[in-house]
Amino acid sequence: MELLVFGLNHKTAPLGLRERWSLSPGESELALERISSEIAGSEHLILSTCNRTEFYSAIPASSGLARNLDQENSPLGELTNFYLGGDEENAGLDEHFYLYRQENAVKHLFRVAGGLDSMIVGETEIMRQLKDAFALSEKNSASGKMFRRLFPKALKVGKKVRTSTSISEGCITPGQAALRLAMEALGELTGKRALLIGSGVVAGLTAKALIEQDLRNFTVMNRTTESAEAMLEEIKLEGDELEAEIVPLDSGLVDALASADLVISSTSSLEPIITAENIGSVQRRRDSAPLVIIDLAVPRDIEPASGEIGGVHLFNIDDLNRVIQGNLSSRHDQFAKAEEIVRKQIEVFYGQMNYLEVDPVIRHLIERFEIIRRGELQSTLENFPPDQHEAVDRMTRRLVNKLIYFPIERLKSIRDMQGLSEDEIAFLKKLFLPK
């Protein structure tokens, strides 16, 4: 099998390009259904977050796509067409994408799970996102033997990185980073009013960070009153009293914007829900008073041109990186420890993967010996009295088990302790398995 990871992230692609490749769960399901049907015996998983969209695949080495990966011409264009279909807008963008294969693909996944490839190094949200992506792949029958070992293992590696190092200690959350940006523009937040749009995890973390800075006045907008109430309940700290108002998302948006000093938006809309025209109208009513808008959504909720309007301080998910990067230096010494954990766990994983290749050989040997035993037993039992048939059966079983014991145990030992190379596995299959 050819294992590969194809995608882009916050390091390789600007927000505008990441928006185009961002997939909702529903879009991911459709993509999984399509690409799974194109290559028989393949496995697929899609990880799409605000900072990355990645396609993980295990495809037969004999497939056309796998063979084309080794051609001299760049395979990125073909991979783009395979995963998202032919689209002229994706032409000429190869520099923003990456491709990892085989062991490098496993290394990349383990680093992602460990938070080593995140915008906020050491963050834990990626673990939940990986779990959800794997669950979606399973739901759509896109995972098989390879992925049912690979992704649970990746989650264990992620946990081990965080429990064996202090890579996550002192980690600035997206909410804290957003808070710093807001305070740079507005100063003290006491007495200010915040408008929360949507109910994303990052929006909730940001709201909690604001509350800790004595901001108590909130307007919450969501598509349903129940979701808005759930958001308020989630962000409320024990013993705190919030002055909160719930407003339906489909009404009163401009009025809510006009009464806010700070806007945090995090919806799953595929198109901007607030236009530059909306913001222009709001700022005319506010006499261009400072308005901080933190757009945490991918795709973006706020038209980028809104940031050019007087008094508006518009920040997006990439702007959080400026704050976050300044927090990394104190944790750089943990990188080496985390990378060593990843390296060792790759070795462990490939040792375990030998089970997938060697176990069919072991099973076939056992089954073949049993077929021969039964055939010989059937042809000779008539030479023994009926009352001796059971004893002869037990004797032949013991004999076969002793004859096969050494080769089977030797195969298991090599498989478990030192592993087998691809050439050795291919030789065993050719030697023992039927064509």
HUSUL-V305265 format. One record per helix or strand of 3 or more residues. SS is the DSSP state (A for helix, B for strand). FROM is the first residue (numbers start at 1). LEN is the number of residues. If there is no record, write none. Layout:
# HUSUL-V305265
SS/FROM/LEN
SS/FROM/LEN
This chain:
# HUSUL-V305265
B/2/8
A/15/7
A/25/14
B/43/6
B/52/8
A/64/5
A/76/9
A/88/3
A/94/3
B/98/4
A/103/11
A/125/15
A/145/20
A/174/13
B/193/6
A/201/11
B/217/6
A/225/11
B/243/6
A/253/6
B/262/5
A/276/10
B/291/5
A/304/5
B/312/5
A/319/7
A/329/3
A/333/51
A/386/33
A/422/11
